[in-house]
């Protein structure tokens, strides 16, 4: 690190100019990032996506749909209601260039009492969907006799983007001022307190500009708008806090140049190792081939890299220019010695009864993790939107009025090697349909046989050979058969989110058939997402655990300390998930009752496992530094805790403030993520750092440094032999 420190100090002016260029350049594209974000990120390559495309290509199923919900106002007759609906739907079709519209009538069951719905279909999305939506919304505002609300995929997606941007602004408005207060309490001066915030903002803006250039190569989820600021601000401020604290210590007795170089060699080394841990924690998500995980991994890894880069280049350049002026504009008197004395006393107290403290800590964590067994995961849908949005209100009404929540639709597309209307494939298709009807979970089957009320393939072929009957049957045939393809729709007697529905599509996917069977529908979508996460997450977990162990072992020259850190992290994270279930799933402390977002455990683990290693690296690095000087484990632990606890506590508090501010947002998965990260950091900074770390360091004694001691002793023996 000595050569790196020399190079960074020598090039400080060049680096400062480089950063000014980067901020201006990427800042321009950061402002454009929201315009290229879309969707909830739950997209992946697989049978579901292929089947959906087949339905579009072969059976005239629209690629995008807008649902229009109509509610009759008082004094409007039924005939006037239907007439107004028909006129509206025709105007909406013309104005938005839709491919077709489904107009509700009493006969097609799209009207119930004073409520009705229509569907506007679009066969292609050429990037103008937002403009089309706005045109339809303008049309909706003109209606006087009928209440008109819009919902459906494109509307919900657009509203989710708007809500995410509003959430980001709200979280920043809460988090940044409070973080500034914490920084003032930590440093006492405005100059020192303002720098970490500036570094955090620069990191976030630069990263957003970088991520903008990802959009031609991958679909970017709207949640990336919350993830980058959440990680970037918290991590950058943490790094800057550690860096500035060490610089302020060194500059008291050393010239600026030497103080900067020592800070880079010590705090800079810790920043590199902790950044690497967070980077690897996020990289573990890349195994899961679902867009949202790929997005968060890439965006998160980008913000971690830039946070480390800014901490090692921009921050030293600023500090080198400021020098002793870092202490200017002091508004609070901060006593370093008093703080260290209190932490030294606390650490000594904990280490007097290490076994008791360890048992108490473990009991607290084990009690907190009990609710994990009841965790119910679900893919976020329209319910993630706050109820104040019209699209959420309309979708809830549509679901409650017209959708049977106890059934689920699964679509089968049979692909034959020859035309489906030939005798052999048609006979086999009727056999397949019969087997489907016999499945105990199938409530109803819609197919060519039910559409034309025929019992066998021979009866259907005879019907089609009659020219007069064939002409009448053509619309039904075209709806279910297209060349080598046949469509069959199965309605299941279970909820579309149920485990039974997912088991059903797994079973029929693996069922032997004379056809190539393509399966679609929401149960198939959920089954693929859940299976991908459950199958691939263990690989990411293995990478994170193994890599983190190796990195920490190299950093601390210890076999036990990395293992202890990993076990404590897993335990504290599991306790966090238990608390999240208690808070959200059980609806405690005034939170709206909701299931846990499917992505939350992976996100929180990937983010927090690395983030909490920050504190482990900061703390153990200082303990290790003292141990190398004293060769006394107890003294090293006490002194390491005394000298770092204040800054680690301040860093953890800032992390809790920045991420916890998202608890006041409206999009449910973002709220859960913010609360989850804040809780995990709180547990890590209190129970783990204050109680478990000193207790276990005391209990394990010199065994903590087994690898280091062995290497040191071996080196000493070699030197004696040479002499």
ZAMARGU-4260 file (C-alpha; in steps of 0.2 Angstrom, whole numbers, plus 5000, padded with zeros to 4 digits):
<rodrens>
0) 5000/5000/5000 | 5015/5011/5002 | 5018/5013/4983 | 4999/5016/4981 | 4999/5029/4994
5) 5014/5038/4986 | 5006/5038/4969 | 4989/5044/4975 | 4996/5058/4984 | 5007/5063/4970
10) 4993/5063/4958 | 4980/5072/4969 | 4977/5087/4958 | 4975/5076/4942 | 4963/5065/4952
15) 4953/5080/4957 | 4951/5086/4939 | 4947/5069/4933 | 4933/5068/4946 | 4926/5085/4941
20) 4925/5078/4923 | 4917/5062/4928 | 4904/5071/4939 | 4899/5083/4925 | 4899/5069/4912
25) 4889/5055/4921 | 4878/5068/4930 | 4870/5072/4913 | 4866/5053/4910 | 4861/5051/4928
30) 4846/5063/4926 | 4841/5052/4911 | 4841/5035/4920 | 4823/5035/4926 | 4817/5037/4907
35) 4825/5020/4903 | 4818/5010/4918 | 4803/4999/4917 | 4795/4984/4924 | 4796/4975/4941
40) 4811/4965/4935 | 4803/4948/4936 | 4808/4943/4919 | 4819/4928/4914 | 4822/4916/4899
45) 4812/4901/4900 | 4796/4891/4895 | 4784/4904/4902 | 4792/4918/4891 | 4793/4907/4876
50) 4775/4901/4878 | 4769/4919/4880 | 4777/4924/4863 | 4769/4909/4855 | 4752/4915/4861
55) 4756/4932/4853 | 4763/4925/4837 | 4751/4910/4834 | 4735/4914/4843 | 4733/4933/4842
60) 4735/4936/4860 | 4740/4955/4863 | 4757/4959/4870 | 4751/4973/4881 | 4733/4976/4889
65) 4726/4991/4897 | 4710/4987/4908 | 4698/5001/4909 | 4686/5001/4924 | 4669/5009/4922
70) 4658/5014/4937 | 4641/5021/4934 | 4636/5037/4943 | 4620/5040/4951 | 4605/5044/4939
75) 4613/5036/4924 | 4602/5022/4916 | 4609/5005/4911 | 4607/5009/4892 | 4616/5026/4894
80) 4630/5017/4904 | 4633/5004/4890 | 4632/5017/4876 | 4644/5028/4885 | 4656/5013/4888
85) 4655/5008/4869 | 4659/5026/4863 | 4673/5028/4876 | 4681/5012/4870 | 4680/5016/4852
90) 4688/5033/4855 | 4702/5025/4866 | 4706/5013/4852 | 4707/5027/4839 | 4717/5039/4850
95) 4730/5026/4856 | 4732/5016/4840 | 4727/5000/4848 | 4725/4984/4839 | 4708/4980/4846
100) 4696/4983/4861 | 4685/4972/4871 | 4669/4981/4874 | 4659/4975/4890 | 4641/4969/4888
105) 4629/4960/4899 | 4631/4944/4889 | 4650/4943/4890 | 4650/4945/4909 | 4661/4961/4909
110) 4647/4971/4917 | 4641/4967/4935 | 4628/4980/4942 | 4636/4997/4941 | 4653/4991/4937
115) 4661/4986/4921 | 4678/4984/4913 | 4684/4984/4895 | 4701/4979/4888 | 4712/4989/4876
120) 4724/4978/4867 | 4741/4982/4859 | 4751/4970/4848 | 4767/4979/4849 | 4777/4991/4861
125) 4788/5002/4850 | 4793/5013/4865 | 4778/5024/4863 | 4767/5016/4876 | 4769/5030/4889
130) 4762/5042/4876 | 4748/5031/4872 | 4744/5029/4891 | 4744/5048/4892 | 4732/5050/4878
135) 4720/5038/4886 | 4721/5046/4902 | 4716/5063/4894 | 4701/5054/4887 | 4696/5047/4904
140) 4696/5065/4912 | 4683/5071/4900 | 4670/5058/4905 | 4656/5066/4916 | 4643/5053/4918
145) 4654/5038/4921 | 4669/5036/4932 | 4684/5029/4922 | 4699/5022/4930 | 4714/5014/4920
150) 4725/4999/4926 | 4734/4984/4919 | 4753/4981/4916 | 4758/4997/4907 | 4749/5008/4919
155) 4755/5000/4935 | 4773/4999/4928 | 4772/5018/4924 | 4765/5022/4942 | 4778/5011/4950
160) 4791/5021/4942 | 4783/5037/4948 | 4781/5030/4965 | 4799/5024/4966 | 4805/5042/4961
165) 4794/5049/4974 | 4800/5037/4987 | 4818/5041/4983 | 4815/5060/4986 | 4806/5056/5002
170) 4820/5045/5009 | 4834/5057/5004 | 4824/5071/5012 | 4823/5061/5029 | 4840/5052/5028
175) 4852/5065/5022 | 4848/5079/5036 | 4849/5066/5050 | 4865/5059/5043 | 4872/5076/5043
180) 4867/5078/5062 | 4876/5061/5066 | 4892/5067/5056 | 4892/5083/5066 | 4891/5073/5082
185) 4905/5062/5076 | 4917/5076/5070 | 4910/5092/5078 | 4914/5102/5063 | 4904/5107/5048
190) 4919/5104/5035 | 4923/5087/5041 | 4904/5082/5042 | 4900/5089/5025 | 4913/5079/5016
195) 4906/5062/5018 | 4889/5068/5012 | 4897/5076/4997 | 4907/5059/4993 | 4891/5049/4995
200) 4881/5061/4983 | 4895/5061/4970 | 4896/5041/4971 | 4877/5039/4968 | 4876/5052/4954
205) 4891/5044/4945 | 4885/5027/4947 | 4868/5031/4940 | 4876/5039/4925 | 4886/5023/4923
210) 4871/5012/4925 | 4862/5022/4911 | 4873/5014/4898 | 4868/4996/4904 | 4850/4999/4897
215) 4854/4994/4878 | 4860/4977/4885 | 4848/4972/4899 | 4831/4977/4905 | 4833/4989/4920
220) 4820/4987/4934 | 4813/5002/4942 | 4819/4996/4959 | 4837/5000/4954 | 4832/5018/4957
225) 4831/5015/4975 | 4845/5002/4977 | 4859/5012/4970 | 4856/5027/4982 | 4852/5016/4997
230) 4869/5007/4995 | 4879/5021/4988 | 4875/5034/5001 | 4877/5022/5016 | 4893/5014/5010
235) 4902/5030/5004 | 4898/5039/5020 | 4904/5024/5030 | 4921/5024/5020 | 4923/5043/5022
240) 4919/5042/5040 | 4933/5029/5043 | 4945/5038/5032 | 4942/5056/5039 | 4943/5049/5057
245) 4960/5041/5054 | 4966/5057/5045 | 4961/5068/5059 | 4970/5057/5071 | 4986/5057/5061
250) 4986/5076/5057 | 4987/5080/5075 | 5006/5074/5076 | 5011/5073/5057 | 5012/5084/5042
255) 4998/5083/5029 | 5008/5072/5017 | 5013/5059/5029 | 4995/5059/5037 | 4987/5056/5020
260) 4999/5042/5016 | 4997/5033/5033 | 4978/5035/5031 | 4978/5027/5014 | 4989/5013/5020
265) 4978/5009/5035 | 4960/5015/5033 | 4962/5014/5014 | 4967/4995/5016 | 4951/4993/5026
270) 4941/5001/5013 | 4948/4989/5000 | 4944/4974/5010 | 4927/4979/5016 | 4922/4985/4998
275) 4928/4968/4991 | 4917/4959/5004 | 4901/4969/4999 | 4906/4967/4980 | 4906/4948/4982
280) 4890/4948/4992 | 4882/4957/4978 | 4890/4946/4965 | 4882/4931/4972 | 4866/4937/4965
285) 4872/4935/4947 | 4869/4916/4948 | 4850/4919/4948 | 4845/4922/4930 | 4831/4934/4934
290) 4832/4952/4928 | 4829/4960/4945 | 4843/4950/4953 | 4855/4954/4938 | 4850/4972/4939
295) 4853/4974/4958 | 4869/4964/4957 | 4876/4975/4942 | 4870/4991/4949 | 4876/4987/4967
300) 4893/4981/4961 | 4895/4997/4951 | 4891/5008/4966 | 4902/4998/4977 | 4917/5000/4965
305) 4914/5018/4963 | 4912/5020/4982 | 4929/5012/4984 | 4937/5022/4970 | 4930/5039/4976
310) 4936/5034/4994 | 4954/5031/4988 | 4955/5045/4975 | 4943/5059/4977 | 4943/5059/4996
315) 4962/5059/4999 | 4963/5073/4986 | 4951/5084/4995 | 4959/5080/5012 | 4977/5084/5005
320) 4970/5101/4999 | 4961/5105/5016 | 4975/5099/5027 | 4972/5105/5045 | 4957/5116/5038
325) 4947/5099/5040 | 4944/5105/5058 | 4937/5122/5052 | 4919/5128/5057 | 4918/5118/5073
330) 4901/5120/5081 | 4903/5105/5094 | 4917/5101/5106 | 4920/5082/5103 | 4931/5073/5116
335) 4940/5059/5108 | 4949/5053/5124 | 4932/5054/5134 | 4924/5043/5121 | 4938/5030/5120
340) 4938/5029/5139 | 4920/5025/5140 | 4921/5012/5126 | 4937/5005/5135 | 4927/5003/5151
345) 4913/4995/5142 | 4924/4982/5133 | 4933/4978/5149 | 4916/4975/5158 | 4910/4963/5144
350) 4926/4954/5144 | 4925/4950/5163 | 4910/4939/5160 | 4913/4933/5142 | 4903/4916/5143
355) 4888/4925/5151 | 4888/4939/5138 | 4889/4926/5124 | 4874/4916/5131 | 4863/4931/5133
360) 4867/4937/5115 | 4864/4920/5108 | 4847/4919/5117 | 4841/4936/5110 | 4846/4931/5092
365) 4838/4914/5093 | 4822/4921/5100 | 4821/4934/5086 | 4823/4921/5073 | 4809/4910/5078
370) 4796/4919/5067 | 4806/4914/5051 | 4798/4897/5051 | 4781/4906/5046 | 4789/4916/5032
375) 4778/4917/5017 | 4786/4924/5001 | 4777/4931/4986 | 4781/4940/4970 | 4777/4959/4972
380) 4762/4964/4961 | 4750/4978/4960 | 4749/4977/4979 | 4766/4984/4980 | 4759/5001/4975
385) 4752/5012/4988 | 4733/5013/4988 | 4732/5031/4983 | 4736/5027/4965 | 4721/5025/4954
390) 4729/5010/4945 | 4730/5001/4962 | 4712/5006/4966 | 4705/5000/4949 | 4715/4984/4949
395) 4708/4979/4967 | 4690/4983/4961 | 4693/4973/4945 | 4700/4958/4955 | 4686/4959/4969
400) 4672/4961/4956 | 4677/4950/4941 | 4691/4938/4946 | 4688/4922/4955 | 4703/4921/4966
405) 4701/4903/4970 | 4705/4898/4952 | 4721/4899/4941 | 4722/4898/4922 | 4736/4888/4914
410) 4739/4888/4895 | 4746/4873/4885 | 4752/4875/4868 | 4755/4858/4859 | 4767/4858/4845
415) 4767/4844/4833 | 4779/4839/4818 | 4764/4840/4806 | 4748/4850/4804 | 4737/4849/4819
420) 4722/4845/4809 | 4730/4829/4802 | 4722/4813/4809 | 4737/4807/4820 | 4741/4823/4829
425) 4723/4828/4831 | 4719/4811/4839 | 4734/4813/4851 | 4729/4830/4855 | 4711/4824/4860
430) 4720/4811/4871 | 4731/4824/4879 | 4715/4835/4883 | 4706/4820/4890 | 4721/4816/4902
435) 4721/4835/4907 | 4703/4834/4911 | 4706/4819/4922 | 4718/4828/4933 | 4711/4831/4950
440) 4716/4849/4951 | 4708/4854/4934 | 4691/4862/4936 | 4688/4866/4918 | 4697/4864/4901
445) 4694/4875/4886 | 4699/4868/4869 | 4693/4865/4851 | 4683/4851/4858 | 4673/4862/4870
450) 4672/4876/4858 | 4663/4866/4845 | 4656/4853/4857 | 4664/4838/4849 | 4669/4822/4858
455) 4682/4815/4847 | 4695/4819/4833 | 4685/4809/4820 | 4669/4819/4824 | 4679/4836/4822
460) 4687/4830/4806 | 4670/4825/4799 | 4663/4842/4804 | 4677/4851/4795 | 4675/4841/4779
465) 4657/4848/4777 | 4660/4865/4768 | 4645/4874/4776 | 4649/4868/4794 | 4667/4871/4792
470) 4664/4890/4787 | 4654/4892/4803 | 4667/4883/4814 | 4682/4892/4806 | 4683/4906/4820
475) 4683/4893/4834 | 4696/4883/4825 | 4707/4898/4822 | 4706/4902/4840 | 4713/4885/4845
480) 4723/4879/4831 | 4736/4887/4820 | 4746/4875/4809 | 4757/4864/4819 | 4751/4872/4836
485) 4735/4869/4847 | 4730/4879/4862 | 4722/4872/4877 | 4717/4882/4893 | 4716/4873/4909
490) 4707/4881/4924 | 4714/4875/4941 | 4703/4873/4956 | 4716/4883/4967 | 4723/4900/4969
495) 4736/4906/4956 | 4749/4909/4969 | 4747/4892/4978 | 4760/4878/4980 | 4748/4866/4972
500) 4747/4877/4956 | 4766/4877/4955 | 4767/4858/4958 | 4754/4856/4944 | 4764/4865/4930
505) 4780/4856/4936 | 4771/4839/4934 | 4765/4843/4917 | 4781/4850/4911 | 4790/4834/4915
510) 4775/4823/4909 | 4780/4812/4894 | 4770/4817/4878 | 4769/4814/4859 | 4770/4833/4858
515) 4782/4847/4862 | 4772/4855/4876 | 4774/4873/4880 | 4766/4879/4896 | 4761/4897/4901
520) 4750/4907/4913 | 4754/4915/4930 | 4757/4898/4939 | 4770/4894/4927 | 4778/4912/4929
525) 4778/4910/4948 | 4785/4892/4947 | 4800/4897/4936 | 4804/4912/4947 | 4803/4902/4963
530) 4813/4887/4956 | 4827/4898/4949 | 4829/4907/4966 | 4829/4891/4976 | 4840/4881/4964
535) 4853/4895/4961 | 4854/4905/4977 | 4864/4891/4986 | 4878/4893/4973 | 4878/4912/4976
540) 4878/4908/4995 | 4893/4896/4993 | 4903/4909/4983 | 4900/4923/4996 | 4904/4912/5011
545) 4920/4905/5004 | 4926/4921/4996 | 4923/4931/5011 | 4932/4918/5022 | 4947/4918/5011
550) 4948/4937/5010 | 4946/4939/5029 | 4959/4926/5032 | 4971/4934/5021 | 4967/4951/5029
555) 4969/4946/5047 | 4981/4931/5046 | 4968/4921/5056 | 4958/4905/5054 | 4945/4907/5067
560) 4941/4926/5066 | 4934/4924/5048 | 4924/4909/5053 | 4917/4918/5068 | 4912/4933/5058
565) 4903/4923/5045 | 4893/4913/5058 | 4888/4929/5068 | 4883/4937/5052 | 4872/4922/5047
570) 4864/4922/5064 | 4861/4940/5065 | 4853/4940/5047 | 4842/4926/5051 | 4836/4935/5067
575) 4833/4950/5055 | 4822/4940/5044 | 4812/4934/5059 | 4809/4952/5065 | 4803/4956/5047
580) 4790/4942/5047 | 4784/4948/5064 | 4783/4966/5058 | 4776/4965/5041 | 4768/4948/5039
585) 4760/4949/5056 | 4757/4968/5054 | 4764/4974/5070 | 4769/4992/5075 | 4757/5000/5064
590) 4764/4992/5048 | 4752/4986/5034 | 4750/4967/5035 | 4759/4960/5019 | 4769/4945/5014
595) 4787/4946/5012 | 4793/4950/4995 | 4802/4935/4987 | 4817/4945/4983 | 4820/4952/5001
600) 4830/4937/5009 | 4842/4937/4994 | 4844/4956/4993 | 4846/4959/5012 | 4858/4944/5013
605) 4868/4950/4998 | 4869/4968/5004 | 4870/4966/5022 | 4882/4952/5023 | 4895/4963/5014
610) 4890/4979/5023 | 4891/4972/5040 | 4908/4965/5036 | 4913/4984/5034 | 4913/4985/5053
615) 4921/4968/5056 | 4935/4974/5044 | 4937/4991/5053 | 4936/4984/5070 | 4947/4968/5068
620) 4960/4978/5057 | 4963/4990/5072 | 4963/4975/5085 | 4975/4966/5073 | 4986/4982/5072
625) 4987/4983/5091 | 4990/4964/5093 | 5005/4964/5081 | 5013/4978/5093 | 5008/4970/5110
630) 5006/4951/5106 | 4992/4952/5120 | 4975/4947/5114 | 4965/4955/5128 | 4974/4972/5127
635) 4972/4972/5108 | 4953/4968/5109 | 4950/4982/5122 | 4961/4995/5113 | 4954/4991/5096
640) 4936/4993/5103 | 4940/5009/5112 | 4948/5017/5097 | 4935/5011/5084 | 4919/5009/5093
645) 4914/5027/5092 | 4917/5028/5073 | 4909/5011/5070 | 4894/5016/5080 | 4892/5033/5070
650) 4894/5023/5054 | 4881/5011/5059 | 4869/5024/5064 | 4871/5033/5047 | 4868/5017/5038
655) 4853/5014/5049 | 4847/5032/5045 | 4850/5031/5026 | 4842/5014/5024 | 4829/5016/5038
660) 4822/5031/5029 | 4815/5020/5016 | 4803/5013/5029 | 4793/5029/5027 | 4791/5026/5008
665) 4776/5019/5000 | 4782/5005/4988 | 4780/4989/4999 | 4796/4979/4993 | 4807/4995/4995
670) 4799/4998/5012 | 4803/4980/5018 | 4821/4981/5011 | 4825/4998/5020 | 4818/4991/5036
675) 4827/4975/5034 | 4844/4982/5031 | 4842/4995/5045 | 4837/4981/5057 | 4851/4970/5052
680) 4864/4984/5054 | 4857/4988/5071 | 4858/4970/5077 | 4876/4969/5070 | 4881/4986/5078
685) 4874/4982/5095 | 4873/4963/5100 | 4886/4957/5088 | 4899/4971/5089 | 4897/4976/5107
690) 4893/4960/5115 | 4898/4945/5105 | 4914/4951/5097 | 4923/4956/5114 | 4916/4940/5122
695) 4922/4928/5109 | 4939/4937/5107 | 4941/4934/5126 | 4935/4916/5126 | 4946/4911/5111
700) 4962/4921/5117 | 4977/4919/5106 | 4969/4905/5096 | 4960/4920/5087 | 4977/4923/5078
705) 4983/4905/5075 | 4987/4908/5057 | 4996/4924/5061 | 5005/4917/5076 | 5011/4902/5066
710) 5017/4912/5051 | 5026/4925/5063 | 5034/4911/5073 | 5040/4902/5057 | 5047/4918/5050
715) 5057/4921/5067 | 5064/4903/5066 | 5070/4906/5048 | 5078/4922/5054 | 5087/4913/5068
720) 5093/4899/5057 | 5100/4912/5044 | 5110/4921/5058
</rodrens>
